[in-house]
Each structure stands twice: as C-alpha cells, then as structure tokens.
Amino acid sequence: MTGENWSLRESSTFDRNSIDYIRNAAATGLYRIRGFGAKRRVPNFDDLLMKGASMSRYPLEGYRERCGTDVVLGARHASKPVKLKIPVTIAGMSFGSLSANAKEALGRGASEAGTSTTTGDGGMTGEEREHSKTLVYQYLPSRYGMNPDDLRRADAIEVVVGQGAKPGGGGMLLGQKITSRVAEMRCLPEGIDQRSACRHPDWTGPDDLAIKILELREITGWEKPIYVKCGAARPYYDTALSIKAGADVVVIDGMQGGTAATQEVFIEHVGQPTLVAVKEAVQALCDFGMHRKVQLVVGGGIRSGADVAKALALGADAVSIGTAALVAIGDQDPALDDEYRKLGSAPGFWEDYQDGSDPAGITTQDPELSSRLDPILAGRKLANYLRVLAMEAQTLARACGKSHVHNLEPDDMVALTVEAAAMAGVPLAGTNWIPGKEAG
Amino acid sequence: MNSANSNAVRIDLGRHSLRDANASLQGRNGSGESGYFRVVNPGGAHAIACGLDAPVEVDIMGHAGYFCAGMNKLARIRVAGNAGQGIAENMMSGLVRVEGDVSQCAGATAHGGLLVVGGNAAARCGISLKGGDIVVKGNVGHMSMFMAQAGRLVVLGDAGDSLGDSIYEARIYVRGGIGTLGADCVEKPVESIHLAELRKLLDQAGCEDVDAGDFRRFGSGRNLYNFKAENLDDY
C-alpha cells in the first residue's frame, strides 16, 4: 500500500456500516427497527451440493419418469389433514404488515400452485379466506383478531411460539400502518405503535401447551391439524417439546427468516441458521420416533428449488417462504428504481417494510400505494415462482434417482465448507468427515 | 341460570369422554335440543364447555381445569366450584359465572361477554382483554389487566402488584387496596358515566347491594402509546 492511501484505509472492526450505526444511534437515541431479514452472511444451502447419480445410483428420466412433490401435513391427530401438491408453503404474514391486495395475491398464487398460505398477527381477512384454498390460521400471543369463527373456517391452526427473525421477541407494528381497519381488527386505537406480545397470555411451557392444543382440538372437532411454529433458538429441544405437547406439524424458522418490523439487533444477532434448524429438528423427530409422523416445515431464507431440495434431503417435509414470496409478487422491482431511490434505497436493497411507504404497494396500508399492486397479476407471478421451485426440486430429486422429493436424503449431499458440514450434519466434500460427529 | 332445570341433559364426565361431552354441548352430535345441560363429575377436567356457539345453559357441578368455557359465544355457563387457568379465555359473548376461585389468566383476551368470579382470581386476570367484562368479588393477583386493550375489570377486593401494566383503553375499577400500578397505568376520576357503567356491571354480576361509589378507577396514562427513547425506564 502506498503512503497516500493510508488515510483511506477502512477498519475491519469499525467499517462504514459500524460507523453509520454509531452516528445514527448518537444522533437519534433510537435503535433501528426495520423489515426484511438478516443481511449478514451465514452458512446456508448454497454451502451444500447435491451429488446426483452415476454408476452407484441411477437417475430418473426428466419429464418422463414421475417424481412426486405432494405432501400431507397433520395426519397425526387431525381427521382432515392438509394435502398440498407441492412442498412449499407460504409463511404467516399479517394483514396490517401487508396490504389487503398483497394478502389476496398470496392467496391466489398459493391456491393456483396447490399449496397453502397463512394468516398472521391481526387475524383473518375475508379477502384472504376467499382467495386461499388452503389457509392456515395463526394463533399468536397477541390474539389480535382472534375468534372461534375464523378458527373453524381455517384448514389448519398454527400456534406461533416464535419466528426466525426474532426468536424470543414480540412484534411491533408502527403507528403509521395502524389504519382504521387494522385498528378495528386489533381492538386498538388508530395511530399507536402496536406491540405484539412475545409470550402467549394464557399458557406457558409445553405442559400448558398440551392443554391449549387440547382446547383448540375440542373447539374445532379434532378436524384440523395443529402446527407449532418456533424460531430457531434451540431447535432440538423446541421440536422435542412441540412433539410432546401434541403438535401434528412442527414449523421451525431459521434466523434468515423475514419480518415486517423488528429491531436490527434482533434480526442480525439472535437465532440460528436454517441449516442448523433443519438438522436439529430432524434429529429430535428421529430420536422420538416421530420423523414423517409429525411433519416438519422449515423456513428462513428459502429462495430456489435447490434450497427446497436440500431442506427436504435433510429431512424436512416441506418448506415455507415469506420474503421470497413478496419478491415474487413485486417487492424490490427494478421498474420502481426511481421511487426506491427517493426513499434512499434501491431495488434489491430496500428493507423498510415497517415504514408503510412501500412503492410496490405490498408492505403498506396507504390506499394509493396499495392500489398499485394488481392481486391477480401478482398472484400469477407467485404461482409461476412456486411452480419453478417445485420443478427445480423435482429435477434435483430425479438426478439423485428419487421418485419423490421426500426420498431425498442427507447422503445425497456434500458440504463445501467445514462450517456447513458441521451445521447440516453432512460430510465435507471429498471426505467422510462431519465435524461434531464421532467416526463410527 | 336455572341449575335445577328438570329438562337438563345430564352429562357425566365420569362416564363420558371430554370429546363426547363437548360434542354434545356444542350441538355437534344433535343432543342439544333442550338447551340445558348439567355436567356432573367434572373432576377438574380441562377444556370443558369450550367453543360453545349457541344460547345454551350449562351447569358444571364441581371443579373445572384449564380453559373451561374457552372462546364462549352466547352460552351461559356456571361452574359450581373452582376453575383452573384461562377460564373463559377469548370469550366472545355470553356469561360465565364461577362460584369459587379461579387460577391465573382468567378472561384472557376476551372480546365480549361477562365473566363473574365469586371468589378470588390469581395473577394476570384480564390479561390482554379485548372488550369483555370481568367482575371479581374477591381479590385479583399481580399483573392483572396486563396489556388490556378494551373492556372492564371490576374488583370488589384488593388488586395485586403491577395492576394494569401497559394498559390501553380498558378500564379497571377497584374497591379495595392496590399493591402497585404497572407501567403507564394511572388513577383517573370516577365520573357519572363511569358510575353508571359500574352500576350496570355490578347488577349483572349479582352485586346489587354493592355501592358503585366505593370504587376507584384506573386506566392508561397513554404515555407509552408511541415508542420514545425517553420512556426507557418504563419499558
């Protein structure tokens, strides 16, 4: 390095982001609340590769030999389990954080592709129920908009203990998104910052949860699958306790999972990567003899059919997508470049879901902005995207010689890094070494 | 509520499963034509009479466990004993009356209806209340009405610590002493409109002989409605 460049040398510790953070905290006295999800890099599905097939395994013919993608969720106790054509579900996102048009688009797209969508904090809207063939009703700590009629109108019930972006944290919907309709659904005054509790109001711990699940089943006639969703805090134990409490389906959300509004410090520093979440959850299911009896849905940073296939190969029954679904319906659209730049951002970078100023009309309650999103067109885009995910997962499964995506297995993969090998529990490529696992 | 109605359908939880009992109470097996039910030998079972959605009357002749009368709509339910955690949680309408004491989280998140507790209620009574009403003839435990959004709690006895912590637009009336008030819960003047609603609630709860003028009123200071760093000590 020449002498004149020393004054422009960036610190690895106090880099530009760190200095911006300190300056902003000093200027405002506020921590940052934002949407989207973790932006730091953590070991993920890109650090795994599928092996494919050659002499030792025989591949299936693409486009000719059948490779199933269907999945049944919740047959453990429910008389009407959820049956999906593809193993990719839409994660819970609330009306309030999302516009009514966005919720409608998610319902239309998911229904067209043969999968489910999920409500969120704030309750079920009529539009959402109307346009979602299979709708999972979230039962959340806040109980905003919670009522037994909607519980009975749902196809499944998801007891939310936590989410990947903030395991251990409650929610926050800032006042600018609390319109009269949102306020009415949540029994709150307009314009206030709405807090969503981090713990359920009437039960604590797995023993109570077992009784809560009993109540939900009694109210709905034992028809509907009960999911339990946890953020990836301690996935092994959280899964084990969910099974013990009587869950039909366990949903585990890795730290790459998205959020409408959460503290930056929470998004980037709490929770475990999705790779860890899958491995530990599957281990718990296997240890208790419940793998494939209690289904596992994994979310958090799923983007492609490769991610889907790898999650299933690790033992998940299905995945859920949130952020990717929003991108599919129009979030981060380059056509809105000028508008993102007016907000100090750019397509591909925008993260202020909490702000209500979304130029794509998705994470907003502003009538003018919301009207920009055509729910029919957006729904078609989502259906297209979901089909691509399913076809890509099928392609990889056929390449590994599997006649159903659920036949994928850890042995179909290798890890590119020591970290991913340890987290996912698959061997480092070129070795039989899984860090943390004793050679047997 | 006519607990001795001779037309009552008798459900013996010592002989029938909870599932069958609730199916009868919910009218799912066609046995609820009379509209009167008498549940005997409840034995502290959980989730008794939950999810009712019709103007039926139910007498539970003994102690009930968790989530009794959960999510009730329209029904009038009496527990001739004590009740466990989450009695009448998320009630939408109707009347739930417990003659004895109740455990924690009584009436949690109730959107409507009236819960009357003859004895004491443990911690977190009325937590996250969303429009329902609760009258407790004895005392209530700590953190009662935590984050309560709408509705009313009337306490004829004493209230424990951190009453009304982070309360929104719900209202609390207490006749006895207060441990401490929670964050952003403040005492407010009792005006004629409050005396009138209190009188009505007391009468509905069977407390006609109680003077509404003996109560103090508590509600939100509305200082925590929007996040401000200067309120750090309250968070």
Chai-1 contact restraints between the chains, C-beta under 6 A:
chainA,res_idxA,chainB,res_idxB,connection_type,confidence,min_distance_angstrom,max_distance_angstrom,comment,restraint_id
A,G29,B,A229,contact,1.0,0.0,6.0,A-B,restraint_1
A,L30,B,A229,contact,1.0,0.0,6.0,A-B,restraint_2
A,R143,B,T109,contact,1.0,0.0,6.0,A-B,restraint_3
A,M146,B,N90,contact,1.0,0.0,6.0,A-B,restraint_4
A,P148,B,G51,contact,1.0,0.0,6.0,A-B,restraint_5
A,P148,B,M71,contact,1.0,0.0,6.0,A-B,restraint_6
A,G175,B,N226,contact,1.0,0.0,6.0,A-B,restraint_7
A,C187,B,K130,contact,1.0,0.0,6.0,A-B,restraint_8
A,C187,B,G131,contact,1.0,0.0,6.0,A-B,restraint_9
A,C187,B,Q149,contact,1.0,0.0,6.0,A-B,restraint_10
A,C187,B,A150,contact,1.0,0.0,6.0,A-B,restraint_11
A,L188,B,Q149,contact,1.0,0.0,6.0,A-B,restraint_12
A,I192,B,Y225,contact,1.0,0.0,6.0,A-B,restraint_13
A,D193,B,N226,contact,1.0,0.0,6.0,A-B,restraint_14
A,D193,B,F227,contact,1.0,0.0,6.0,A-B,restraint_15
A,P201,B,A108,contact,1.0,0.0,6.0,A-B,restraint_16
A,P201,B,T109,contact,1.0,0.0,6.0,A-B,restraint_17
A,P201,B,I127,contact,1.0,0.0,6.0,A-B,restraint_18
A,P201,B,S128,contact,1.0,0.0,6.0,A-B,restraint_19
A,D202,B,G86,contact,1.0,0.0,6.0,A-B,restraint_20
A,D202,B,E89,contact,1.0,0.0,6.0,A-B,restraint_21
A,D202,B,C105,contact,1.0,0.0,6.0,A-B,restraint_22
A,D202,B,A108,contact,1.0,0.0,6.0,A-B,restraint_23
A,I211,B,H46,contact,1.0,0.0,6.0,A-B,restraint_24
A,I211,B,Y66,contact,1.0,0.0,6.0,A-B,restraint_25
A,L214,B,H46,contact,1.0,0.0,6.0,A-B,restraint_26
A,L214,B,A47,contact,1.0,0.0,6.0,A-B,restraint_27
A,E215,B,A47,contact,1.0,0.0,6.0,A-B,restraint_28
A,E215,B,C50,contact,1.0,0.0,6.0,A-B,restraint_29
A,E215,B,F67,contact,1.0,0.0,6.0,A-B,restraint_30
A,E215,B,G70,contact,1.0,0.0,6.0,A-B,restraint_31
A,E218,B,N22,contact,1.0,0.0,6.0,A-B,restraint_32
A,E218,B,A47,contact,1.0,0.0,6.0,A-B,restraint_33
A,E218,B,C50,contact,1.0,0.0,6.0,A-B,restraint_34
A,I219,B,C50,contact,1.0,0.0,6.0,A-B,restraint_35
A,I219,B,G51,contact,1.0,0.0,6.0,A-B,restraint_36
A,I219,B,M71,contact,1.0,0.0,6.0,A-B,restraint_37
